[in-house]
């Protein structure tokens, strides 16, 4: 069992950070350490937080290595898209020349980058760039003013 001595200042900081930190995984780490400061058994803490005991011990080791600041670090990364290096180029191009359809956007991205992606992937990528889809409606044709004036004079009678 890992032994940790907490100062009152650390406990207060853990109480604050468990809700104030923007990342939920960091909040969970803070909660784990706070429960440890309450001297709960490791198995009970892991069950409450729905994490493995190995993960819990890793949180404790991080705290011992670098304190609360080390717990705040977000070192995990998800997969990155091959389109990431072209984000700004694609965004600038689509702001200047908005595509009418998702298929058109897919073709233009392939032309710009040489990378082919499916429609769903293109949709998610464009959403991540801040683009949104707008439903397009039809606009009525322009009215012929002369024909309308003639209609009012000859066929239309006010009630």
N, C-alpha and C positions, 0 to 999 in steps of 0.2 A: 504494500500500500504506500502510495506517495504521500509524504508528509509536507504540508504547506502551512506556514504561519502567515496570517493576514494581519495587516495593520488596519486600524479603524478608517484611515484615509483610503486605503485600497478597497475596503468593503463599500464605502460611500461611492467611490468611483464606479465600482461594479454595478451597484444599484442604479446609478444614473445611466451608464452605458447600455445596460440590458434592454432599455426601451428607446434610448436616444440615438443610438447608432443606426445609420441608414440601411446597413446590410443585415438581413435576417440571420445569416450564418454566424456573424460576429455577435449578434444579440444572444444566440444560443450558447456561444462560448462563454459570454459574460454570465449567463444564467447558470451554467455548469459550475463556474468558479464560485459564484455566490452560494449555490447549494453546498459546495465543498466547504465554504467558510462556516456553514451551519452544521458541519460535521455529519452530514448524511453519508451513509455507506455508498461506495462507488456503484454497486449494482442498482440501488434505488435511484440514484441520479441518472444513470444511463437509461433506466426504464422510464422515468419521468420525461426525459428529453428525447426519447425514442432514438438513441444512438447506441453504438456498441461500446463496450467497456474499453476496447483498444482506442477508439476515437476519443473517449473521455480522458484516458491517460495521455494521449497526444496533446489535448488542450492543457492539461496540467504541466506537461513538459515545456510547452510554449510559454506558459506563465512563468515558470521557474527560469527559463532562458532569458526572457526579455520583459517580463512584467505585463501590464495591461496594454502597453503600446504594441507589444508583439502580437497580442491577441487581436488587435484591431487591423493588422495587416491582412490584405486579401491577396493571397499568392496563387490562387487557383485561376485557371483560364479555361474557357471552353474552346471548342473548335473555331478556327478562323476561316473565313471564306476566301477563296482565291480571288474574288472580286474586290477584296478590301483595299489593295493598292490603287484601285481605279475609282474609289468612292467619290472623290471630289470631281474628277473628270466627268463621271456619269451624271452626278448631281447637276453640275453646271450645264451639261448638254441638255438634260431633260427640262431644266428650268427655262432654257432658251427655246427648245423644241419639244413641247410635251407630247408624248405618244397618245394616240387615240385609243389603243387597245393594249392589252397585256401582251398579245402576240407581237405587236409592233415593238413594244419595249424590249421583248426578248430578242428580236432580230437586231435592234439597234445596239443592245449590249454586246451581242456576239460580234457585230461589226467593229465596235470600239475596242473591245478587249481581246477578241479571238477566243473567248471562253463561252461555251454553250451551256445554258442552264435551263431546267424545266420551268414551266409556267408558275408552279407553286414556289419554287426557289426564287424566281425573279420577283414575284409578288412580295415575298417576305423581305427580300433584299431592299426593294424600293420602299417598303414600310419602314425599314430600319433607317433609311435616309431621310425620312420625314414626309414622304409623298403619301397622298391619300387619293382614293378613287372617287370620282364624281359621276353620278348618274347623268347621262346626257339625254335631254329631251328634244323634241322637234320644235322648231320655231315656225310659226305660220309665215307664209309668203307675204311680201309687201303688198299692201292694198293699192289698187289703182284709183287715185283720187278723182279723176275725171269720170270714171265709170260709176263710182259711188255718188257723185254729185248728180249725174244723169238719173240714177235710180231714185234718188230722193225727190227729184222734180217730177218724174213720170209715173213711177210705180208705187211709191210709198206715200201713204196718207197718214197724217198724225191722228191719234185717237182723241 
